[in-house]
């Protein structure tokens, strides 16, 4: 019944604005309508509470982390530079999705322009691919630090870090930019109702009455050749890291290293598993999985890792804690 009411509201909006989306031109003018989480409309207000809490926590934690790293010269090292990149990407990724989702939950603000939907889709996927690359860079950083500590300073120079940042942004742009043209080339002749809280590539493509085979295979290839390759390289890095850790003579050093690696691996899995499930479910298993399960997982992978990363990578790092204490002490003194 709740989904029926949502559909009735959308159809009433279309009628009121004389934008019956029946052809390509009208569809693009009418924009898209995000249903939120179909089947759970009556729980939108309650669902907004944990999502809003996680989003605020992600913003606060990552913002503090970025400020601490930027304000402390002792933290201007490769490990912390990559960590600040991860925090920045987390803030942007969660911000590209959560404000619109919360507006949907609280205000039933379902409408988004067609170009706005494409823009949101581009930034969500662009930032996801970029974050995947940052996680790979962090794994490489730990690999060099543990497996080749004497060469660390010569391998991870400022020039190398600059090249990694440039390659991360360039790869994400090159992979995701064609998807905009792949979507624009399609003929849209249906009502633009997307059963989701945000715009995804396949969610937009399925609104079309054209053949979307190219979109399906391009999206799959992009995911496997970027994120899939990153996962393989991260796994190889941590295998070498763990082998090096088990050869350490000190039991305390082994325990500390294993604890740190275990935490990092948990965050990596929390980021990749829901995202990859979302990619494959949308393309192959969509009819066998309840839609609300798919959408909840898709929302969780854009808020849970950003919320946990400052804790795992920041709070548990002694240098970050010391830097945070110094920053807050300075701010307190300045406020007096």
C-alpha positions as CSV (number, residue, x, y, z in Angstrom):
1,X,0.0,0.0,0.0
2,X,2.8,2.4,0.8
3,X,4.4,1.8,-2.6
4,X,1.1,2.4,-4.3
5,X,0.7,5.7,-2.4
6,X,4.2,6.8,-3.6
7,X,3.4,5.9,-7.2
8,X,0.1,7.9,-6.9
9,X,2.0,11.0,-5.6
10,X,4.4,10.7,-8.5
11,X,1.7,10.4,-11.1
12,X,-0.2,13.3,-9.5
13,X,3.0,15.4,-9.8
14,X,3.3,14.4,-13.5
15,X,-0.3,15.3,-14.1
16,X,0.0,18.7,-12.3
17,X,3.0,19.6,-14.4
18,X,1.7,18.2,-17.7
19,X,4.8,16.2,-18.1
20,X,3.6,12.7,-19.0
21,X,6.9,11.0,-19.7
22,X,5.9,9.2,-22.9
23,X,8.8,10.1,-25.2
24,X,12.4,11.0,-25.2
25,X,12.0,14.8,-25.0
26,X,9.3,14.8,-22.3
27,X,11.1,12.2,-20.2
28,X,14.2,14.3,-20.1
29,X,12.2,17.4,-19.2
30,X,10.2,15.6,-16.5
31,X,13.3,14.3,-14.8
32,X,13.4,11.2,-12.5
33,X,11.6,10.2,-9.4
34,X,13.4,8.3,-6.6
35,X,11.0,6.1,-4.6
36,X,13.4,5.7,-1.7
37,X,13.2,2.1,-0.4
38,X,10.1,0.4,-2.1
39,X,8.2,-1.7,0.3
40,X,9.5,0.1,3.4
41,X,7.9,3.5,2.7
42,X,6.2,3.5,6.1
43,X,9.5,3.1,7.8
44,X,11.3,5.9,6.0
45,X,11.2,8.2,9.0
46,X,12.6,5.5,11.3
47,X,15.3,4.5,8.7
48,X,16.3,8.1,8.4
49,X,17.5,8.1,12.0
50,X,20.4,5.6,11.7
51,X,21.3,6.9,8.2
52,X,21.4,10.5,9.4
53,X,23.4,9.5,12.5
54,X,25.9,7.6,10.4
55,X,26.2,10.4,7.9
56,X,26.8,13.1,10.6
57,X,29.3,10.8,12.3
58,X,31.1,10.2,8.9
59,X,31.2,14.0,8.2
60,X,32.5,14.8,11.7
61,X,35.0,12.0,11.9
62,X,36.5,12.5,8.5
63,X,36.6,16.3,8.8
64,X,38.5,16.1,12.1
65,X,40.9,13.6,10.5
66,X,41.6,15.9,7.6
67,X,42.1,18.9,9.8
68,X,44.5,17.0,12.1
69,X,46.6,15.7,9.3
70,X,46.8,19.1,7.5
71,X,47.6,21.0,10.7
72,X,50.3,18.7,12.0
73,X,53.6,18.8,10.0
74,X,54.7,15.5,11.6
75,X,51.8,13.8,9.8
76,X,52.8,15.0,6.3
77,X,54.0,11.5,5.4
78,X,52.8,9.1,2.7
79,X,50.7,7.0,5.1
80,X,48.8,10.0,6.4
81,X,48.5,11.7,3.0
82,X,46.7,8.7,1.7
83,X,44.6,8.6,4.8
84,X,43.5,12.2,4.2
85,X,42.7,11.3,0.6
86,X,40.5,8.5,1.9
87,X,38.8,10.8,4.4
88,X,38.1,13.4,1.6
89,X,36.7,10.8,-0.7
90,X,34.5,9.4,2.1
91,X,33.0,12.8,2.8
92,X,32.3,13.4,-0.9
93,X,30.9,9.9,-1.5
94,X,28.5,10.0,1.5
95,X,27.5,13.6,0.6
96,X,26.7,12.7,-3.0
97,X,24.0,10.3,-1.8
98,X,22.7,11.0,1.8
99,X,21.3,14.5,1.6
100,X,18.9,13.5,-1.3
101,X,18.1,10.3,0.5
102,X,17.3,12.1,3.7
103,X,15.2,14.7,1.9
104,X,13.3,11.8,0.4
105,X,12.8,10.2,3.8
106,X,11.8,13.4,5.6
107,X,10.1,15.5,3.0
108,X,9.0,13.0,0.3
109,X,11.3,14.9,-2.1
110,X,11.4,12.3,-4.8
111,X,12.0,14.5,-7.9
112,X,15.4,15.0,-9.5
113,X,16.1,16.5,-12.9
114,X,17.4,14.1,-15.6
115,X,20.7,15.9,-15.8
116,X,20.9,16.1,-12.0
117,X,20.4,12.3,-11.9
118,X,23.2,11.8,-14.4
119,X,25.5,14.1,-12.4
120,X,24.7,12.3,-9.2
121,X,25.3,8.9,-10.9
122,X,28.7,10.1,-12.3
123,X,30.0,11.4,-9.0
124,X,28.9,8.3,-7.0
125,X,30.6,5.9,-9.3
126,X,33.6,8.3,-9.9
127,X,34.2,8.6,-6.1
128,X,33.7,4.8,-5.6
129,X,36.4,4.0,-8.1
130,X,38.6,6.7,-6.6
131,X,38.2,5.3,-3.1
132,X,39.0,1.9,-4.4
133,X,42.3,3.3,-5.8
134,X,43.1,5.0,-2.5
135,X,42.6,1.8,-0.6
136,X,45.0,0.1,-3.1
137,X,47.5,2.9,-2.5
138,X,47.3,2.5,1.2
139,X,47.8,-1.3,0.9
140,X,50.9,-0.6,-1.3
141,X,52.1,1.9,1.4
142,X,51.8,-0.7,4.1
143,X,53.5,-3.3,1.9
144,X,56.5,-1.1,1.3
145,X,56.7,-0.1,5.0
146,X,56.6,-3.7,6.2
147,X,58.3,-5.6,3.5
148,X,60.9,-3.1,2.3
149,X,61.3,-0.6,5.2
150,X,64.8,0.5,4.2
151,X,63.6,1.6,0.7
152,X,60.4,3.3,2.0
153,X,61.7,6.8,1.7
154,X,63.2,6.3,-1.7
155,X,60.1,4.6,-3.2
156,X,57.3,6.8,-1.8
157,X,58.7,10.2,-2.6
158,X,56.5,13.3,-3.0
159,X,56.8,12.9,-6.8
160,X,55.5,9.3,-6.6
161,X,52.6,10.4,-4.4
162,X,51.7,13.1,-6.8
163,X,51.7,10.6,-9.6
164,X,49.5,8.3,-7.6
165,X,47.0,11.1,-6.9
166,X,46.9,12.1,-10.6
167,X,46.5,8.5,-11.7
168,X,43.7,7.9,-9.3
169,X,41.7,10.9,-10.5
170,X,42.5,10.3,-14.2
171,X,41.5,6.6,-14.0
172,X,38.2,7.3,-12.3
173,X,37.3,10.0,-14.9
174,X,38.3,7.9,-17.9
175,X,36.3,4.9,-16.6
176,X,33.1,6.8,-15.6
177,X,32.8,9.6,-18.2
178,X,31.7,7.3,-21.1
179,X,28.8,6.1,-19.0
180,X,27.1,9.6,-19.4
181,X,27.2,9.3,-23.2
182,X,26.0,5.6,-23.0
183,X,22.9,6.8,-21.0
184,X,22.3,9.9,-23.2
185,X,22.2,7.9,-26.4
186,X,19.3,5.8,-25.1
187,X,15.6,6.5,-26.0
188,X,13.4,7.0,-23.0
189,X,9.8,6.4,-23.4
190,X,8.6,5.3,-19.9
191,X,7.8,7.1,-16.7
192,X,11.1,7.9,-15.0
193,X,10.5,6.1,-11.7
194,X,13.7,4.8,-10.1
195,X,13.1,2.4,-7.2
196,X,16.1,3.6,-5.3
197,X,17.3,6.5,-3.0
198,X,19.9,7.6,-5.5
199,X,20.7,7.4,-9.2
200,X,22.8,4.5,-10.5
201,X,24.0,3.7,-14.0
202,X,21.8,0.6,-14.4
203,X,18.9,2.2,-12.5
204,X,18.8,5.0,-15.2
205,X,19.5,2.6,-18.1
206,X,16.5,0.4,-17.2
207,X,14.2,3.4,-17.7
208,X,14.9,3.2,-21.4
209,X,13.0,1.2,-24.0
210,X,16.2,0.8,-26.1
211,X,18.7,-2.1,-26.0
212,X,20.9,-1.6,-22.9
213,X,23.2,-4.5,-23.5
214,X,26.2,-2.1,-24.1
215,X,25.4,-0.4,-20.7
216,X,25.2,-3.7,-18.9
217,X,28.5,-5.0,-20.3
218,X,30.3,-1.7,-20.0
219,X,29.3,-1.3,-16.4
220,X,30.4,-4.9,-15.6
221,X,33.7,-4.5,-17.4
222,X,34.4,-1.1,-15.7
223,X,33.7,-2.7,-12.3
224,X,35.9,-5.7,-12.9
225,X,38.8,-3.9,-14.6
226,X,38.9,-1.2,-11.9
227,X,37.5,-2.3,-8.6
228,X,38.0,-6.0,-9.4
229,X,41.7,-5.5,-10.3
230,X,42.1,-3.3,-7.1
231,X,40.8,-6.1,-5.0
232,X,43.2,-8.6,-6.4
233,X,46.2,-6.3,-5.9
234,X,45.1,-5.4,-2.4
235,X,44.8,-9.1,-1.6
236,X,48.3,-9.8,-3.0
237,X,49.7,-6.9,-0.9
238,X,48.2,-8.2,2.3
239,X,49.3,-11.7,1.6
240,X,52.9,-10.5,1.4
241,X,52.3,-8.2,4.4
242,X,51.0,-11.2,6.5
243,X,53.9,-13.4,5.4
244,X,56.3,-10.7,6.6
245,X,54.5,-10.2,9.8
246,X,54.6,-13.9,10.7
247,X,58.4,-13.8,10.3
248,X,58.8,-11.1,12.9
249,X,60.7,-12.3,15.9
250,X,58.7,-10.3,18.5
251,X,55.4,-11.6,19.6
252,X,54.2,-8.1,20.6
253,X,55.1,-6.8,17.2
254,X,53.3,-9.7,15.5
255,X,50.2,-9.1,17.6
256,X,50.1,-5.4,16.9
257,X,50.7,-5.8,13.2
258,X,48.0,-8.5,12.9
259,X,45.5,-6.3,14.9
260,X,46.1,-3.4,12.6
261,X,45.9,-5.5,9.4
262,X,42.8,-7.2,10.6
263,X,41.1,-3.9,11.2
264,X,42.1,-2.6,7.8
265,X,40.9,-5.8,6.1
266,X,37.5,-5.5,7.8
267,X,37.0,-2.0,6.6
268,X,38.0,-3.0,3.1
269,X,35.5,-5.9,3.1
270,X,32.8,-3.6,4.4
271,X,33.4,-1.3,1.5
272,X,33.7,-3.9,-1.3
273,X,31.2,-6.6,-0.5
274,X,28.0,-4.5,-0.5
275,X,29.2,-2.5,-3.5
276,X,30.0,-5.6,-5.6
277,X,26.8,-7.3,-4.5
278,X,24.9,-4.2,-5.7
279,X,26.7,-4.3,-9.1
280,X,26.0,-8.0,-9.7
281,X,22.6,-8.1,-8.2
282,X,21.3,-5.3,-10.4
283,X,22.5,-7.1,-13.5
284,X,21.9,-10.8,-12.8
285,X,20.0,-11.6,-9.6
286,X,17.6,-8.7,-9.3
287,X,14.4,-10.8,-9.7
288,X,15.5,-13.2,-6.9
289,X,16.4,-10.7,-4.3
290,X,13.9,-8.4,-2.5
291,X,14.4,-4.8,-3.8
292,X,14.6,-3.3,-0.4
293,X,17.6,-5.6,0.5
294,X,19.5,-4.5,-2.5
295,X,18.8,-0.8,-1.8
296,X,19.6,-1.0,1.9
297,X,23.0,-2.6,1.1
298,X,23.7,0.0,-1.6
299,X,23.0,2.8,1.0
300,X,25.1,1.1,3.7
301,X,28.3,1.0,1.6
302,X,28.2,4.8,1.2
303,X,27.8,5.5,4.9
304,X,29.3,2.7,7.0
305,X,32.9,2.7,5.6
306,X,33.1,6.5,5.8
307,X,31.8,6.3,9.4
308,X,34.2,3.5,10.4
309,X,37.4,4.7,8.6
310,X,38.2,7.5,11.0
311,X,37.9,5.1,13.9
312,X,39.9,2.3,12.3
313,X,42.6,4.4,10.7
314,X,42.5,7.4,13.0
315,X,41.6,6.7,16.6
316,X,43.7,3.5,16.7
317,X,46.8,5.4,15.4
318,X,48.8,6.9,18.1
319,X,50.2,9.7,15.9
320,X,46.7,10.7,14.9
321,X,45.5,10.8,18.5
322,X,48.4,12.9,19.6
323,X,47.8,15.3,16.7
324,X,44.1,15.6,17.6
325,X,45.0,16.4,21.2
326,X,47.4,19.1,20.1
327,X,44.8,20.6,17.6
328,X,42.0,20.7,20.2
329,X,44.4,22.1,22.8
330,X,45.3,24.9,20.4
331,X,41.7,25.6,19.6
332,X,40.7,25.8,23.2
333,X,43.6,28.2,24.0
334,X,42.6,30.4,21.0
335,X,38.9,30.5,22.1
336,X,39.8,31.8,25.6
